[in-house]
Amino acid sequence: MKDSNGLTLIDLISVIAILGILAGIAVPSVISVIENSRSEVCLANQEEVERMYEAYLDLEYLVRCTFSRAS
């Protein structure tokens, strides 16, 4: 019987091949999730800017009405 004390070259190549296949499957999924989250953040920021602009316009209207009555 042969005494085996470690991994053979075939074992290492097999492990590296399996890891490469798993990485090939995982990386596109991760990239897709990152792109989707960036677009969601962009949309949320756009909605926030719209709400703040509407609040600014409301405040400007109130200020103009207040000063026009005071005159």
PyMOL CGO cylinders between C-alpha atoms (Angstrom):
from pymol import cmd
from pymol.cgo import CYLINDER

trace = [
    CYLINDER, 0.00, 0.00, 0.00, 1.18, 3.51, -0.85, 0.3, 1, 1, 1, 1, 1, 1,
    CYLINDER, 1.18, 3.51, -0.85, 1.48, 6.03, 1.96, 0.3, 1, 1, 1, 1, 1, 1,
    CYLINDER, 1.48, 6.03, 1.96, -0.13, 9.37, 0.96, 0.3, 1, 1, 1, 1, 1, 1,
    CYLINDER, -0.13, 9.37, 0.96, 1.01, 12.41, 2.91, 0.3, 1, 1, 1, 1, 1, 1,
    CYLINDER, 1.01, 12.41, 2.91, -0.57, 15.22, 0.92, 0.3, 1, 1, 1, 1, 1, 1,
    CYLINDER, -0.57, 15.22, 0.92, -2.43, 16.39, -2.11, 0.3, 1, 1, 1, 1, 1, 1,
    CYLINDER, -2.43, 16.39, -2.11, -1.41, 15.36, -5.57, 0.3, 1, 1, 1, 1, 1, 1,
    CYLINDER, -1.41, 15.36, -5.57, -1.22, 17.68, -8.54, 0.3, 1, 1, 1, 1, 1, 1,
    CYLINDER, -1.22, 17.68, -8.54, -4.48, 16.22, -9.88, 0.3, 1, 1, 1, 1, 1, 1,
    CYLINDER, -4.48, 16.22, -9.88, -6.22, 17.05, -6.59, 0.3, 1, 1, 1, 1, 1, 1,
    CYLINDER, -6.22, 17.05, -6.59, -5.01, 20.65, -6.71, 0.3, 1, 1, 1, 1, 1, 1,
    CYLINDER, -5.01, 20.65, -6.71, -6.02, 21.09, -10.35, 0.3, 1, 1, 1, 1, 1, 1,
    CYLINDER, -6.02, 21.09, -10.35, -9.48, 19.67, -9.57, 0.3, 1, 1, 1, 1, 1, 1,
    CYLINDER, -9.48, 19.67, -9.57, -9.99, 22.06, -6.67, 0.3, 1, 1, 1, 1, 1, 1,
    CYLINDER, -9.99, 22.06, -6.67, -8.84, 25.05, -8.72, 0.3, 1, 1, 1, 1, 1, 1,
    CYLINDER, -8.84, 25.05, -8.72, -11.16, 24.06, -11.58, 0.3, 1, 1, 1, 1, 1, 1,
    CYLINDER, -11.16, 24.06, -11.58, -14.14, 23.74, -9.24, 0.3, 1, 1, 1, 1, 1, 1,
    CYLINDER, -14.14, 23.74, -9.24, -13.38, 27.11, -7.64, 0.3, 1, 1, 1, 1, 1, 1,
    CYLINDER, -13.38, 27.11, -7.64, -13.11, 28.67, -11.11, 0.3, 1, 1, 1, 1, 1, 1,
    CYLINDER, -13.11, 28.67, -11.11, -16.51, 27.29, -12.11, 0.3, 1, 1, 1, 1, 1, 1,
    CYLINDER, -16.51, 27.29, -12.11, -18.11, 28.54, -8.89, 0.3, 1, 1, 1, 1, 1, 1,
    CYLINDER, -18.11, 28.54, -8.89, -16.55, 31.98, -9.37, 0.3, 1, 1, 1, 1, 1, 1,
    CYLINDER, -16.55, 31.98, -9.37, -17.81, 32.07, -12.94, 0.3, 1, 1, 1, 1, 1, 1,
    CYLINDER, -17.81, 32.07, -12.94, -21.32, 31.45, -11.68, 0.3, 1, 1, 1, 1, 1, 1,
    CYLINDER, -21.32, 31.45, -11.68, -21.18, 33.82, -8.70, 0.3, 1, 1, 1, 1, 1, 1,
    CYLINDER, -21.18, 33.82, -8.70, -19.46, 36.89, -10.17, 0.3, 1, 1, 1, 1, 1, 1,
    CYLINDER, -19.46, 36.89, -10.17, -22.16, 37.80, -12.74, 0.3, 1, 1, 1, 1, 1, 1,
    CYLINDER, -22.16, 37.80, -12.74, -24.83, 37.48, -10.05, 0.3, 1, 1, 1, 1, 1, 1,
    CYLINDER, -24.83, 37.48, -10.05, -22.95, 39.77, -7.69, 0.3, 1, 1, 1, 1, 1, 1,
    CYLINDER, -22.95, 39.77, -7.69, -22.35, 42.33, -10.45, 0.3, 1, 1, 1, 1, 1, 1,
    CYLINDER, -22.35, 42.33, -10.45, -26.06, 42.28, -11.30, 0.3, 1, 1, 1, 1, 1, 1,
    CYLINDER, -26.06, 42.28, -11.30, -27.03, 42.88, -7.67, 0.3, 1, 1, 1, 1, 1, 1,
    CYLINDER, -27.03, 42.88, -7.67, -24.57, 45.78, -7.40, 0.3, 1, 1, 1, 1, 1, 1,
    CYLINDER, -24.57, 45.78, -7.40, -25.92, 47.43, -10.57, 0.3, 1, 1, 1, 1, 1, 1,
    CYLINDER, -25.92, 47.43, -10.57, -29.52, 47.03, -9.40, 0.3, 1, 1, 1, 1, 1, 1,
    CYLINDER, -29.52, 47.03, -9.40, -28.74, 48.55, -6.03, 0.3, 1, 1, 1, 1, 1, 1,
    CYLINDER, -28.74, 48.55, -6.03, -27.00, 51.52, -7.66, 0.3, 1, 1, 1, 1, 1, 1,
    CYLINDER, -27.00, 51.52, -7.66, -30.02, 52.20, -9.87, 0.3, 1, 1, 1, 1, 1, 1,
    CYLINDER, -30.02, 52.20, -9.87, -32.34, 51.96, -6.85, 0.3, 1, 1, 1, 1, 1, 1,
    CYLINDER, -32.34, 51.96, -6.85, -30.18, 54.44, -4.93, 0.3, 1, 1, 1, 1, 1, 1,
    CYLINDER, -30.18, 54.44, -4.93, -30.20, 56.78, -7.93, 0.3, 1, 1, 1, 1, 1, 1,
    CYLINDER, -30.20, 56.78, -7.93, -33.99, 56.61, -8.15, 0.3, 1, 1, 1, 1, 1, 1,
    CYLINDER, -33.99, 56.61, -8.15, -34.35, 57.24, -4.41, 0.3, 1, 1, 1, 1, 1, 1,
    CYLINDER, -34.35, 57.24, -4.41, -32.05, 60.26, -4.66, 0.3, 1, 1, 1, 1, 1, 1,
    CYLINDER, -32.05, 60.26, -4.66, -34.03, 61.62, -7.60, 0.3, 1, 1, 1, 1, 1, 1,
    CYLINDER, -34.03, 61.62, -7.60, -37.30, 61.28, -5.67, 0.3, 1, 1, 1, 1, 1, 1,
    CYLINDER, -37.30, 61.28, -5.67, -35.73, 63.04, -2.68, 0.3, 1, 1, 1, 1, 1, 1,
    CYLINDER, -35.73, 63.04, -2.68, -34.59, 65.94, -4.87, 0.3, 1, 1, 1, 1, 1, 1,
    CYLINDER, -34.59, 65.94, -4.87, -38.10, 66.23, -6.31, 0.3, 1, 1, 1, 1, 1, 1,
    CYLINDER, -38.10, 66.23, -6.31, -39.64, 66.33, -2.82, 0.3, 1, 1, 1, 1, 1, 1,
    CYLINDER, -39.64, 66.33, -2.82, -37.16, 68.95, -1.65, 0.3, 1, 1, 1, 1, 1, 1,
    CYLINDER, -37.16, 68.95, -1.65, -37.80, 71.09, -4.75, 0.3, 1, 1, 1, 1, 1, 1,
    CYLINDER, -37.80, 71.09, -4.75, -41.55, 70.92, -4.15, 0.3, 1, 1, 1, 1, 1, 1,
    CYLINDER, -41.55, 70.92, -4.15, -40.99, 71.94, -0.53, 0.3, 1, 1, 1, 1, 1, 1,
    CYLINDER, -40.99, 71.94, -0.53, -38.84, 74.86, -1.70, 0.3, 1, 1, 1, 1, 1, 1,
    CYLINDER, -38.84, 74.86, -1.70, -41.53, 76.01, -4.11, 0.3, 1, 1, 1, 1, 1, 1,
    CYLINDER, -41.53, 76.01, -4.11, -44.18, 75.78, -1.37, 0.3, 1, 1, 1, 1, 1, 1,
    CYLINDER, -44.18, 75.78, -1.37, -42.00, 77.80, 1.00, 0.3, 1, 1, 1, 1, 1, 1,
    CYLINDER, -42.00, 77.80, 1.00, -41.25, 80.41, -1.66, 0.3, 1, 1, 1, 1, 1, 1,
    CYLINDER, -41.25, 80.41, -1.66, -44.99, 80.74, -2.38, 0.3, 1, 1, 1, 1, 1, 1,
    CYLINDER, -44.99, 80.74, -2.38, -45.73, 81.22, 1.34, 0.3, 1, 1, 1, 1, 1, 1,
    CYLINDER, -45.73, 81.22, 1.34, -43.00, 83.85, 1.68, 0.3, 1, 1, 1, 1, 1, 1,
    CYLINDER, -43.00, 83.85, 1.68, -44.26, 85.79, -1.35, 0.3, 1, 1, 1, 1, 1, 1,
    CYLINDER, -44.26, 85.79, -1.35, -47.84, 85.68, -0.09, 0.3, 1, 1, 1, 1, 1, 1,
    CYLINDER, -47.84, 85.68, -0.09, -46.75, 86.86, 3.37, 0.3, 1, 1, 1, 1, 1, 1,
    CYLINDER, -46.75, 86.86, 3.37, -44.72, 89.81, 2.04, 0.3, 1, 1, 1, 1, 1, 1,
    CYLINDER, -44.72, 89.81, 2.04, -47.33, 90.81, -0.52, 0.3, 1, 1, 1, 1, 1, 1,
    CYLINDER, -47.33, 90.81, -0.52, -49.98, 91.05, 2.26, 0.3, 1, 1, 1, 1, 1, 1,
    CYLINDER, -49.98, 91.05, 2.26, -47.64, 93.09, 4.46, 0.3, 1, 1, 1, 1, 1, 1,
    CYLINDER, -47.64, 93.09, 4.46, -47.14, 95.75, 1.80, 0.3, 1, 1, 1, 1, 1, 1,
]
cmd.load_cgo(trace, "trace")
